[in-house]
Amino acid sequence: MRKQQFIWAWLVLATLLVASCSRLMVNGQKQPAGAIVLDVRTAEEYAQGHLPKAINYNVLDTVSFRQQITQLGKDKHYIVYCRSGKRSKTAVAKMQTAGFTRITEIEGGIQAYKGKIVKN
């Protein structure tokens, strides 16, 4: 009986550890689990490398970007980045104007990001 309790305790601990490690680290802080990552660069830039699970919404395509963000839940947490930080500032401003409040911008963009990058 005690052995089973010990095993269950380790399984719970391991699950919590894996869940906490899988959270994205941005600007030196772990982001909320379930945060949605938005890459606001062009599709070509996105294909060259992006953060895992990032969704590509090109902020330079103003009409499409506005339409795309209307499909997003305003109650979610978003992590926004571009190449160096200029376009992500524009995207964050547009999202805030549209009513989004839970946004983290990756300072310095993907160039400054130290985590995992994936390629298509």
C-alpha positions in Angstrom: 0.0 0.0 0.0 2.8 2.5 0.9 4.6 1.5 -2.2 1.6 2.4 -4.4 1.2 5.8 -2.6 4.9 6.5 -3.2 4.5 5.6 -6.9 1.4 7.8 -7.3 3.2 10.7 -5.5 6.1 10.4 -8.0 3.8 10.3 -11.0 2.0 13.4 -9.8 5.3 15.2 -9.2 6.7 14.2 -12.6 3.5 15.4 -14.3 3.7 18.7 -12.6 7.3 19.1 -13.4 6.8 18.3 -17.1 3.9 20.8 -17.2 5.9 23.6 -15.6 8.9 23.0 -17.9 6.8 23.1 -21.0 5.7 26.7 -20.4 7.4 29.2 -22.6 10.0 31.5 -21.0 9.8 35.1 -22.3 11.8 38.1 -21.2 13.0 36.0 -18.2 9.6 35.0 -17.0 7.5 31.8 -17.5 4.4 32.5 -19.4 1.0 31.1 -18.4 0.2 27.6 -19.6 -2.0 27.7 -22.7 -0.7 31.1 -23.8 -1.1 31.5 -27.6 2.0 32.5 -29.5 1.6 34.9 -32.5 4.4 35.3 -35.0 3.5 38.6 -36.8 6.2 38.3 -39.5 5.6 37.4 -43.2 4.9 33.8 -44.2 8.4 33.6 -45.7 10.0 34.6 -42.5 7.8 32.2 -40.5 8.9 29.3 -42.8 12.6 30.1 -42.1 12.1 29.5 -38.3 9.5 30.2 -35.6 8.7 29.4 -32.0 7.0 26.0 -31.4 3.2 26.1 -31.9 3.3 29.8 -33.1 0.5 31.0 -35.3 1.5 33.3 -38.2 -0.5 36.5 -38.6 1.3 39.0 -40.8 0.8 42.4 -39.2 1.9 44.1 -42.4 -1.3 42.7 -44.2 -3.5 45.1 -42.2 -6.9 43.9 -43.4 -6.1 40.2 -42.9 -4.5 40.9 -39.5 -7.5 42.8 -38.3 -9.8 40.0 -39.5 -7.7 37.3 -38.0 -7.5 38.8 -34.5 -11.3 39.2 -34.4 -11.4 35.4 -34.4 -9.3 35.2 -31.3 -10.6 35.1 -27.7 -9.9 38.3 -25.8 -9.8 36.4 -22.5 -6.7 34.4 -23.6 -3.0 35.3 -23.0 -1.0 36.0 -26.1 2.8 36.1 -26.7 3.6 38.3 -29.7 6.9 38.5 -31.6 8.5 39.5 -34.9 12.1 39.6 -36.1 13.4 42.5 -34.0 10.4 44.0 -32.1 9.2 46.8 -34.3 6.3 44.9 -36.0 5.3 43.2 -32.7 4.8 46.7 -31.1 2.5 47.5 -34.0 0.6 44.2 -33.5 0.3 44.7 -29.8 -1.1 48.2 -30.2 -3.7 47.0 -32.8 -4.6 44.1 -30.4 -5.0 46.5 -27.5 -7.2 48.8 -29.6 -9.3 45.8 -30.4 -9.8 45.0 -26.6 -7.0 42.5 -25.9 -5.4 43.0 -22.5 -3.3 39.9 -21.8 -0.4 40.3 -24.2 3.3 39.7 -23.7 5.7 41.0 -26.3 9.1 39.2 -26.8 11.5 42.0 -26.4 14.0 42.1 -29.3 11.9 39.6 -31.3 13.0 36.2 -32.5 16.6 37.6 -32.8 16.8 37.9 -29.1 14.8 34.8 -28.2 17.0 32.1 -26.5 14.5 29.2 -26.7 13.7 26.5 -29.2 13.1 27.5 -32.9 11.4 25.2 -35.4 11.5 25.3 -39.2 8.8 24.2 -41.6 
